[in-house]
Amino acid sequence: MIFTVDARNHGDSPHTPEHSSAHMAVDSIELMRKQGMAKACVMGHSMGGRTMMHLALKHPELIDRAIIVDISPIALPRDFHTMENIFKAMANVDIPAKHSLGQGRKIAQEQIKEAVGDQSTVEFILMNLKKRDNGEFYWIPNIDSLYKNLRLFNDFFEHIKDLPPFKGPVMFICGNKSNFVDPKSWPQIQQMFPEAELHWLDAGHLVHFEQPEKFINLVVHFLKR
C-alpha cells in the first residue's frame, strides 16, 4: 500500500502556525498509527527528505528503509535563502478576479519569475495557484507559516546530530546540477546513515520531475531488494 502525503501547510493538509521537520515527523507517526502500520518505507524530497531523515533517526523502529531526494542533513546551500524572496513574491502576487486561472497563472509568472529565476521552478510553483468560486486567487500552501518557519531548517543538524545513526538501508538521489547536497559531505552523511548509498542524476533540485524514468527505476530497484 502506498500513501502520498501532503505535509502540513501543503495541499489538503491542515494549515498550522508550527512547521518543522520534528512536527512533520510526528505527523507521519500519527498517520502510521491510524493506518495500523508497524513499519514503513519512506521517501521525501527536500523539506520532506529532512522530515524522513528526522523520523528515521528518532524512531528507527518504525522505518524499514528510506529514500532521500536532493537534500542533505548537514547544511543548506546559500541560495536556499532565496526561498525567502520567493515566498515574499508569492505573498505579493496580485491578480484581478476577472481573469481565468490560466490567465492568472501567466500574470503570477510575470510577478514572481525575477525572484524565482529558474523557469522549471516557476512552473512548479504555479501549480499551487488556485481560484475560488468568488474569483479570488489563492495559494494552496500556507505561505505565511512556511515563510515564518523557514529559518528552522537551518538548524536541522543541531536537532539530529546527537541521535544514534540509522542503520537501515537509505538511498540518496541527488541532482548533479543542484547544490543542495555537497559531495564532500558524503562521509559525514554516512556517519548518520552508515548503510546509505548515493546516486547522482543529470538534473537540478527537482530530480523526480527532470529525470522521472531514471528516478522511478532507482526507487523500484531499491524497494524490491
Protein Blocks (a to p, Z undefined) as FASTA:
>chain_A
ZZddddehiajbccdfbdcfklmmmmmmmmmmmnopabdcdddehjlmmmmmmmmmmmmm
lpmbdcdehiafkbccfklmmmmmmmmmmmmpccdfkbcfklmmmmmmmmmmmmnopaml
mmmmmmmpccdfkopacdfbafklmmmmmmmmmmmmmmmmmpccdfbdcdddddfkbckb
cfklmmmmmmmmmmbccddddddfklmlmmmmlmmmmmmmmmmZZ
